[in-house]
Amino acid sequence: MDDVTGGTNDPGGTPLVELVDVQKHFGDLHVLKDINLTVRKGEVVVVIGPSGSGKSTLCRTINRLEPIDSGSIRVDGAELPEEGKALARHRADVGMVFQSFNLFAHRSVLDNVTLGPVKARGIPAAEAKAEAMTLLERVGVANQAHKLPAALSGGQQQRVAIARSLAMHPKVMLFDEPTSALDPEMINEVLDVMIDLAHEGTTMIVVTHEMGFARKAADRVVFMADGQIVEEATPEEFFTAPRSARAKDFLSKILTH
């Protein structure tokens, strides 16, 4: 499955996602302010911060689920397309896993994973099905392939959602609070899959409150507050010696000592 990933982990390598001077408003609310961020092939960037800091909006702009007001976003050197087939191709290249699983309720697990490659990529159905089974095995739910999503636990459904994204062979994977809708006992089964992806070199941008995941899997932590990137650092630097007062305050409230 090496071709699913963004490449080997090389933080000094090729820029894959680039945001330059990005601004975003919702009415009078300025939710993204002068965002500048570069994510390189094979890098795992974890975005953390208090609620309302703009983390999820940042994630959604990269997939153009939210248009930006000004600035630019490039994925693999190309500006985000506005609409039509070019936008559909872009979204195929940028996998996204949401808080809610967004699976097709009336389709089997296997169908959920094969539909995208067949419809959007033109992969023959038999080939798509074979790869889907490989991916479902990889995330630990191959034995659920012929069930409807409602028959699965939340953790299992989220793992199917991850397999569905991987089936498109995305250049980068976006995760927007992928464990926030799960019961506590199901969180680790999803995080374990994500940690495996990180170790395999998948390029990932992960919005999460799971600090353990950030420590274990991130190459870089991006801390946001009030619509701005306040601080960027390695996990070791960020969690042991945050530079900004805002980050110190945030960590003091969420980390138990």
N, C-alpha and C positions, 0 to 999 in steps of 0.2 A: 504493500500500500504506500510505497514511498512517493508515488506521483500525486497522492492526495495532499501531501504536505507542501509547505512553502519552501522547503529546502533545509539544509543543515543549519544548526543553530550558529549564526554568525552575526552578532550584534554590530559588527563593523562592516557588514556586507551591503547588498543592494537595497535601497529604499523600496518598500512595497506599497506602503500606505503613507501619504503625505498630506497633512492639513496645514494650510498657510493662512494666517490672519482670518480664521473663520469666525463669523458673527452669525448669531441666530437669535431672533426675538419671537416670543409668543405675545402678540399685542404689545403692551407696555413693558412686559417682562423680558429682560435681556438675559437669555439663558446660556448662551455661549459667547464669551468675550475674548477676542484676540487669541483664539486657540491655534497654537503651533505645535505640531506633533509629527514625528516620523517613526514609523515602525518598519523594521528591516525584515527581510526574508528569514524565516526560522525563529523569529523573536516572539517571546510571550510577554505581552504587556498587560498588567492588571491595573484597572482603573478603580480607585476607591475614593471615598469621601462621604460626607453627610448626605442625607436625603435632600433632594432639591438642588444639588450642586451642578447638575447638568450632565451627569455621567451617561445616563441612558440616551439622552438626546444626542450626545456626542457619538455614541455607538450607532444610532439610527441614521445620522447624517451620512455615515460612510457607506451605508446601503441605499442611500437616497430615499429612505422612508420618510425623512424630514428634509426638505430643501433648505439650503442655507441662504442667508440674506446677502452676504458678501464673503470675499476670500475665495479659496480654492481647495478642492480635495482631489487628489490623484491616487489611483490604484494601479500599480504596475506601470506607472508613467503616463497613464491616460486620465484626462479630466472626466469626472462623472457625467454620463450622458443625461440629457433632459427627460427623454420619454421614448416610447416605442420599443422596437426590437433591440436597439442598442442598450436601453435600460434593462430589458429582460436578460440580455447576455451578461450585463454587469452584475445583476443580482444572482445569476447562476455562478459567477466567479467569486462572489462574496457570500459565504455561508453565514446564516444567522440562526441562533438558537435563543428563543425568547423565554420569559418567565413562564408564560402559559405555553403548552406544548404545540398548539396549532396544528394538530394532526387532523386528517380527514376522518371524521367519526364513522362514516359509512363505508370506509375502505379498510381492508385488512392491513396489519402492520407491514407485510411484504409489499402490498400495493402502495402504501405511503412512501416507501423507500424507492420503489422503481418508477413511479410516475414522472418525477422530474427528469431523470436521465433519458427516458423514452421520449417525453414530450419536448423538453427544452434542448437536449443534447443530441437527439436522434439516434440514441443507442438502441440496437435491436433488443426486443423484449427478453429473449432468452439470456442474452449477455447481461442485461440490467438485473435480471432476477438472480443470476448466479452471483454477481457482485454484491447485490443486496443481502443475500444470505451470508456471504463472507463478512460483510459489515455488521450484520445483526449478531453474528457469532463473536465478532470483535468486541462489541459492547455488551455481550452477555445476555442477549434476549432472542437468540435464534429459535429457541423452543416456543416462542410466542408468535412466530411469523404469520400464522394463519388466523390469529384472533383479531377481533376489533379492538381499537385502542381502549375503549371503556372497560375491557376485561383485564387491563393491566394496571399495576400500581402507578402512582405518579412518577416514581423513580424510573420505572421501566419505560413509561411513555417519554420521559425526557431523554433516555438513552436511545430510543427509536428516533427522536427528533435530531439527535446528534448524528446517528447513522444516515438519516435522510439528507442532512447537509453534506456529509462526507461523500455521499454517492454522486454528488455533482462535481467532485474533484475541484473544490474551491481553491483559490489562491490564498485566501485568508478566511479564518473563522472568527465570527463575532459572537460573543456570549453576553446577553443582557440579563443579569441576575438569574442565571439558569437554575439555581437551587432555592430561590426565595418562595416558591409556591409548594415546596415539598415538606412533608413531615420530617422531623429531625433524623429519624432512623434511615431515611432514604437519601439523605444528602450525600453521604460518603460514597454511595454506589455511583452517583453521577460524577462527583469530584474525582474519583479514581480513574474513570474513563478519560476525563479531561487531563489529568496528570500524565496518563499514558500518551495522549496525543502530544502534550508539551514535550515529553521526553523523546518522542519520535521526530521532532522538528517541525511540527505544524505551526504555521504562523497564526497567532491567536491574540485577539484583543478581548479581554474579559472584564466586564463590569460585575463586581461582586462585593458582598460583605464578608466573605469567607477569608479571614486573615491567614488561616492555616494554609489554604491553597496559595495565597499570594507569596507566603514565605517559601513554600515548597517548589512551586512551579514557575514563578515569574522570573524573567530576566531583568525586568524593570517595573517599578511601581510608579504609577502616575497618580498623584493626589490632587483632587479637585475640590474647590469650595467656591460658592457664589458665582458659578459659571466660568471660573478661571482655573487653569492649571497652576497650582501654587508651588508644586514641588515634584521633581522626578529624581529617583534614586534606585539603586539596587535594593532588593528586599532587606538585606543585612543592614545597609546604611539607613534605610527609612525606618525600620522598626527599632533599631538600637540608638540612632542619633538623628532624629528628624530635625531639619534646620529651621523650619518656620514655626512660629507660635501657633498658627492655625492647625498644623499637623500635630504638634505636641498636644494640643487641647483635644483633638479628635481621638488620638491614640489613648490618651489618659481615660477616656470615657468608654472605650470598647475593649481594651485589653485588661485582663485580670492579672494581677501580679502575685 
